[in-house]
Amino acid sequence: MSFLARPAVATLVAKAMQQVTVRAERRSGGRGSAAASHARFPEFPHRIRELTIPTSIAPARATVYLPASDEPAPPVHVNFHGGGYVMTLTELDDPLCRFLAAEAGAVVINVDYVVAPRHPFPAPPRQAYEVVRWVAEHGAEQGWDGGRLTVGGQSAGGGLAAAVARQALEEGGPSIALQVLHYPPLDLATNARDKRAAIARPMLRPWMADVFDTSYVPDVRRRADRLVSPAHPSDTADLKGIAPALVVTAEYDLLRDEGERYAERLRKAGALVEHHEVVGADHGYDGQDDDKAREVYAVIARHVREVGAGRSI
């Protein structure tokens, strides 16, 4: 076991990373990463309202992005940000949320969910599921159609979206028309040092996995849980009936193989809508490459729009 994979050490490092991020944003005087995210894709309007969603874990703050359409009850998409289940990077998904609201014609709910180490597994996926269930049940009073519901996320958020879809399958709802899994971690049971990327120095490094995975699931034995590692061979449950999925992987990503494995598993269950690989891209590519981001966001928006309109994909 590496030094950073010790739970006490991983917790200290994760908390330090969180504090550094918060302090850097404060020192920027409003010119930090959040402001940079808001400045991207200026052609898409920033029409939002704030919302707090009650859950058994903790209240979940969310930003609601409103589409420009006049539809009285548009479809709704719930988004979960990335950050290794540790970092609160909600604002980094602002460009994606604005893009989807405009191009898919959906209300987009960007969720500020609880993170480790304060809230380790199973708190985040349980809260995420309860958020989605609440969104499905409260559409009439909130101004969206909870019966036309999609979920998705980037990186750790994609892992949470997969966990939400799994819980919805097991608990009889809510009905999810599409799950969007964007370069998700789907196998924490396999040590990052045993994973291989297509390039020598991918963005994700084993030391990051030591900190993030240990903070999120300190007990190594629990990392094979179906809500953590649905791409691990130990999860053999029948997924027939799970929400249809768009799986997006990046060619150079350390997580590419597990994304491909899960896509194949979903295909066998009749639940894979599309597996889209982003050529020449690494993990988190869309935070830096506007051209590739636009290309892939357009793919996501098309799928969300089509299921929101009640059309098969």
C-alpha positions, 0 to 999 in steps of 0.5 A, spaced: 500 500 500 502 506 498 503 512 503 497 516 500 492 510 500 492 510 507 485 512 509 488 517 514 493 520 510 488 520 504 483 524 508 488 529 510 491 530 503 483 531 500 482 536 505 488 540 503 486 539 496 479 542 497 482 548 502 487 550 496 481 550 491 477 554 495 482 559 497 485 560 490 478 562 488 477 567 493 484 570 491 482 570 484 477 576 486 471 573 481 476 571 476 478 564 477 476 557 474 468 559 475 469 565 472 473 562 466 467 557 465 462 562 465 465 566 460 466 560 455 460 559 450 458 566 450 452 564 445 449 560 450 445 564 455 446 564 462 438 563 465 438 560 472 435 560 478 437 556 485 434 550 488 435 546 494 433 539 494 431 535 501 435 528 502 436 524 507 443 525 507 443 533 507 440 538 503 443 538 496 444 545 493 442 545 485 443 550 480 437 550 475 438 552 468 432 554 464 431 553 456 429 559 452 423 555 449 416 557 451 414 550 452 410 550 459 413 543 462 420 542 458 424 535 459 429 535 465 436 533 465 440 532 472 447 533 471 453 531 476 459 534 476 466 531 476 472 531 481 474 524 484 468 524 489 472 529 493 472 536 489 466 540 489 467 543 481 460 544 480 461 551 476 466 547 471 460 544 468 456 551 467 458 551 460 455 544 459 449 546 462 448 552 458 449 548 452 444 542 454 439 547 456 439 551 449 441 545 444 436 540 448 431 544 450 431 541 457 431 544 464 438 542 466 439 541 474 446 542 476 447 538 483 452 540 488 452 533 492 456 531 498 463 529 497 468 525 501 472 525 505 466 528 510 461 524 506 464 517 504 460 512 500 455 510 500 452 517 502 454 521 495 450 515 490 444 515 495 443 522 495 444 523 488 438 518 487 434 521 492 435 528 488 433 524 481 427 521 485 425 528 488 426 531 481 421 526 478 416 527 483 416 535 483 416 537 476 409 540 476 410 545 481 417 546 479 416 547 471 419 541 468 416 534 466 419 529 471 416 524 466 421 526 461 427 525 465 435 524 463 441 524 468 448 524 466 455 526 469 462 527 467 468 523 471 465 522 478 459 525 476 458 519 471 459 514 476 454 517 480 449 517 474 451 510 473 449 509 480 443 512 480 440 508 474 442 502 478 438 504 484 432 506 479 432 499 476 433 496 483 428 500 487 422 500 481 423 508 479 423 513 477 423 512 470 430 515 466 429 515 459 437 516 458 443 516 462 449 519 460 456 517 462 462 521 460 469 518 461 466 515 468 470 511 473 466 505 473 472 500 477 475 502 483 476 495 485 482 495 480 488 498 482 489 504 478 497 502 477 494 496 474 490 500 469 493 502 462 492 508 458 494 509 451 499 514 452 505 514 457 503 520 461 495 520 462 492 526 466 489 521 471 495 518 475 495 513 480 497 518 486 490 521 485 487 515 485 490 513 492 487 520 494 480 520 491 479 512 491 481 512 499 477 518 501 471 516 497 471 508 499 476 507 505 475 500 506 478 496 500 473 491 500 467 495 499 470 498 492 467 492 488 460 494 490 455 495 484 454 502 485 462 503 485 464 498 480 459 496 475 465 495 470 468 490 475 468 482 473 465 481 480 458 485 478 454 479 474 447 482 476 442 482 470 442 489 468 436 488 463 431 494 464 436 499 466 436 506 463 438 506 456 445 509 456 450 514 452 457 512 454 463 517 452 470 515 453 476 518 451 482 515 447 488 517 452 484 516 458 486 511 464 479 510 465 477 508 457 478 500 458 473 500 464 468 505 460 468 500 454 467 494 458 461 497 461 458 499 455 459 492 452 455 490 458 450 495 457 449 493 450 448 485 452 443 488 456 440 491 451 441 498 454 446 501 450 444 507 445 451 509 443 458 508 445 462 515 443 469 515 443 473 522 443 479 521 439 485 524 441 483 526 448 484 525 455 480 525 461 477 532 462 479 534 455 472 538 455 475 543 460 480 545 455 479 544 448 472 548 446 472 544 439 472 537 442 467 540 447 462 543 442 463 536 438 461 532 444 456 536 447 452 536 441 452 529 441 449 529 448 444 534 447 442 530 441 440 524 445 437 528 450 433 532 446 430 526 442 428 522 448 425 528 451 421 529 445 419 522 446 423 519 440 427 513 439 434 514 439 
